[in-house]
Amino acid sequence: MAKKTATESDETRLKKKVAEKLTGHKNPKEDEALRSLKKRLRRTQRKRRTVTLRKKNSASKKTAAPAK
């Protein structure tokens, strides 16, 4: 069986979870679960940014290489 593709990305799912946790929260700074969710969200955002940057850099090198 093939892997099921997610209908929404990890990033959007994490954003929704963080927003849910923040609503009606007395002290969000001391909540361990919220802190770990935010860390996971930051990690996925960082990963997405690095992948796009890597693709952008490799694309520019590929187009510049044939023109000698």
Secondary structure, DSSP 8 states (H G I E B T S, - for coil): ------SS-HHHHHHHHHHHHHTT-S-GGG-HHHHHHHHHHHHHHHHHHHHHHHHHHHHHHHHHTT--
